[in-house]
Amino acid sequence: MSTLTKMALGVMGQLRPRPAKGAAASTIKLPAPDKRAGMPLMEALAKRRSSREFARKPLPLPVLSNLLWAAFGVNRRDGGRTAPSAINSQEIDVYVALPTGAYLYDAQQHALRLVAASDLRRVTGYQDFVDEAPLDLVYVADHRRMRMVPVGQRESYASAAAGSISQNVYLFAASGGLATVIRAWIDRSAIADALGLSHDQQVLLSQTVGYPGK
Ligand SMILES: Cc1cc2nc3c(=O)[nH]c(=O)nc-3n(C[C@H](O)[C@H](O)[C@H](O)COP(=O)(O)O)c2cc1C
């Protein structure tokens, strides 16, 4: 769908998901992440960049597993994560829009939990490539987990936490030959509707990931 069409639908509150491609499993247990994968950090930093051309090829489950663990997985016995958060609030939820459905990443169980059995990808942003790239992530702040953070700081702290997750994804993508771009040009209310979010949950950013196009 073109950007102009999406903007027109967005103004009318009509930017909606497509039917899912295939049956959506209610839970997807991810394989254990391979923590020895990837290139040296400095090489990944040298390759980090935003890309906006994606092949339609799906991401294999082991790649999705590694990607989500790199993004915001549990990396310590005490439940610590791969990205920081203010007062360890861990307020960011990572939603995973796949052709088969939209899932919430359950970092403790390293699994995906179905939240909507529809293809939400086109709702995750105004740019056309988000519709067909194999994966769009959505970063959502849950303000219920930020009660210890002063009210006036919650949005900026959550945005910083989401930015850290996004950079983890950038470095994972650079290291694994994937393309990615973080996006703020999104219809937050359309995404919140499609994901069935509550008033305590705030859509911050989206990020597309896939194999490079062309
Ligand atoms: C907060 C933020 C929002 C962004 N929003 C978008 C966006 O909506 N669409 C997009 O194509 N790129 C977006 N970008 C990516 C920037 O355009 C990109 O990082 C910048 O052009 C520098 O390019 P580089 O990432 O390749 O270094 C965003 C980046 C940030 C940090």
The ligand as a MOL file (V3000), in Angstrom:
LIG
                    3D

  0  0  0     0  0            999 V3000
M  V30 BEGIN CTAB
M  V30 COUNTS 31 33 0 0 0
M  V30 BEGIN ATOM
M  V30 1 C 14.1410 8.4120 16.5690 0
M  V30 2 C 14.3750 8.0340 15.1160 0
M  V30 3 C 13.3070 7.9950 14.2550 0
M  V30 4 C 13.4830 7.5970 12.9350 0
M  V30 5 N 12.3860 7.4880 12.1410 0
M  V30 6 C 12.5310 7.0330 10.8740 0
M  V30 7 C 11.3780 6.8060 10.0630 0
M  V30 8 O 10.2390 7.0090 10.4650 0
M  V30 9 N 11.5850 6.3190 8.8220 0
M  V30 10 C 12.8280 6.0500 8.3390 0
M  V30 11 O 12.9300 5.6090 7.1830 0
M  V30 12 N 13.9410 6.2470 9.0730 0
M  V30 13 C 13.8160 6.7130 10.3430 0
M  V30 14 N 14.9350 6.8590 11.1430 0
M  V30 15 C 16.2540 6.4820 10.6320 0
M  V30 16 C 17.0650 7.7050 10.2690 0
M  V30 17 O 16.5490 8.3180 9.1290 0
M  V30 18 C 18.5280 7.2850 10.0560 0
M  V30 19 O 19.0370 6.7360 11.2400 0
M  V30 20 C 19.3810 8.4560 9.6180 0
M  V30 21 O 19.0430 8.8740 8.3190 0
M  V30 22 C 20.8750 8.1290 9.6520 0
M  V30 23 O 21.1360 7.0160 8.7990 0
M  V30 24 P 21.8940 5.7300 9.3500 0
M  V30 25 O 21.0040 5.0750 10.3980 0
M  V30 26 O 22.0800 4.8340 8.1550 0
M  V30 27 O 23.1650 6.1730 9.9670 0
M  V30 28 C 14.7860 7.2680 12.4650 0
M  V30 29 C 15.8670 7.3350 13.3540 0
M  V30 30 C 15.6560 7.6860 14.6630 0
M  V30 31 C 16.8370 7.7020 15.6110 0
M  V30 END ATOM
M  V30 BEGIN BOND
M  V30 1 1 1 2
M  V30 2 1 2 3
M  V30 3 2 2 30
M  V30 4 2 3 4
M  V30 5 1 4 5
M  V30 6 1 4 28
M  V30 7 2 5 6
M  V30 8 1 6 7
M  V30 9 1 6 13
M  V30 10 2 7 8
M  V30 11 1 7 9
M  V30 12 1 9 10
M  V30 13 2 10 11
M  V30 14 1 10 12
M  V30 15 2 12 13
M  V30 16 1 13 14
M  V30 17 1 14 15
M  V30 18 1 14 28
M  V30 19 1 15 16
M  V30 20 1 16 17
M  V30 21 1 16 18
M  V30 22 1 18 19
M  V30 23 1 18 20
M  V30 24 1 20 21
M  V30 25 1 20 22
M  V30 26 1 22 23
M  V30 27 1 23 24
M  V30 28 2 24 25
M  V30 29 1 24 26
M  V30 30 1 24 27
M  V30 31 2 28 29
M  V30 32 1 29 30
M  V30 33 1 30 31
M  V30 END BOND
M  V30 END CTAB
M  END
